[in-house]
């Protein structure tokens, strides 16, 4: 393995779920250069989640790759942490706890539910949220730290939601 491929692999191994732009910035490599070397790294998997391509070593299964992609996004991560604390909660309680608009919560929930990370339970006319695999989610949380650009993007979205909701 050449030096550039080794650098890319080491970075992905140390930062599971890193997205493409962050990878190019962190390693100070041109996008074409990173694309070329990623195509030749058989031990790296990619997953596209909500418009971003994330990269992982082969040690993660598909469910873990999707969960990590969401854990790298601050708001989705906050939703998951809230559900770890509450075990089950009504959507309004989670939105209030996180001080986010209900529409923002629903936006993040749609992907989390689609990838079997969170489930909506309906009982007696009430909807509650719960983690599908709580123990696995807790383990993955320790492996992931959202990047500064991910956090800024999520904070900007929250700010816009507050402005649009009149808050």
N, C-alpha and C positions, 0 to 999 in steps of 0.2 A: 504494500500500500504506500503510495507516495505521501509526501509531507502534507500537502493540502488536504487530501482525503482523510488523513489521520487527524488533522486539526478539526475538520468538519465532524468526523465521527466522535471525537472526544467531547466536542461542544454539545452535540446531541445527547450523548450519554450522560453528561453532567446536567443537562437542561432538557429533560424529556418534554416533548410537546412544543418545543421552540418553533415559532412560525418562520416562514421563509425570509421575510424582511428583517426580522430580528437576527436571524442567522447571518445574513449578509452584513448587517451593521456590526454585530459583535465581532466578527472575524475580519472585518474590513476587506471584503472580497467583492468583486463585481458579480452581479446577478447571473450573468452567463457562465462565469467560472463556477459558481456554486451549483447551478443547474447541471453542468457537465459532470462534476464530480459526484453529485448526488445520484445521477443516473447510473453510475458505476459502483455504487456502494450497495451491494446485495443485502447487507446486514442492517439496512435502514428502511423503515416503513414510513409511508406518508398517509395522512388522513386529512381530508378537506372537511372542515367543520365551520359552518356559518361564514363561508367566503374566505377562510384562511386555511392555508395548507400547513399542517403541523408535522414535525418529524420525530421519530422514535427509534430506539434500538429494537431489535427483535425480541427483547425480553418482555414486552407488553402485548397483551392480547387486544383484540379490537374494542371490547368494552372499556378496558383500561385506557386505551388511546383516546377514545371519545371523552371519557371522564376527565382525563388530564387536560385536554383541550379546553374544557369548560372551567376547570380549576385555575387555568392561567388567565382567566378573565375575571376581573375584580368583582363585578356585580354577581355573576353566576356563582363565583366562589363564595360570596357572602350569603347567597341563598342557600347553598349547600351547607355552610357552617351553621346557619340558623336552624336548618332541619336536623343537623347533628345534635344541636342543643335541645330542641323541642321534641324530637323524634317524629311527632306528627303536629301539623299546624294548619290552620285555615289560611288561605292565600292572603286575606286582608291583614291577618296578624303578622305574616312575614313581611308584607309591604310596609306596614307601619313600623315594625321593628327595624327595618333597614332604611326607613325614611326615603322610600322610592315610590314612584307612581305605580299604581296597579298595572298600567299598560307596560311599564318597564319590566315588572315582575313577569307578566304573561309572555312578553317577548323572550325572556330567558328560559321560562318554563317550557315553552314550545320545543326548544332544542333538547332540554334536559329530559323531557318526557319521551320525545321521539327516539332518543338513544338509550332508553331504559335506565336512566340514572335517578330520575324522580318519577313517582307515580301519583296520580290524582285518584283519591278514593272517594266514592260517593256513597253516603249512607244517610238515610232519613232526611234527604233533601239538603244535606250539608256536604261540602267538598273539603277534604283535607289533603295535605301534601305529606309525602314521606319518601325517604331515600329507598331505592330498590335494593341496594347492597351497602348498608351503612358501614360495616366493618371494612370492606374494600375501599370505600370512599375515604374513610379516615386514614387508612394506610397511604393512599395516593396523595392526600393533602400534604403529608410530610415531604413528599418528593417534589413538590411544585411551588415555585415562587413567581407570581406574575411579574412580568417585566414592567419597567417604568412606563413604556409607551402603552402597554395594555391598560395599566391603571389610569393613565391620563385620558385615554379614549373613553373608558367607562365613566370617569368623573365628568367628562364633557357631556356625555349622554344624560347623566343624572341631572346636571345643571339645566340642560335644555328641557328635560321633562318638567322640572320645577317651574321654569319660566312659562312653558306652555300650559301647565295646570294652574297658573295664576299664583304660584307660591313663590 
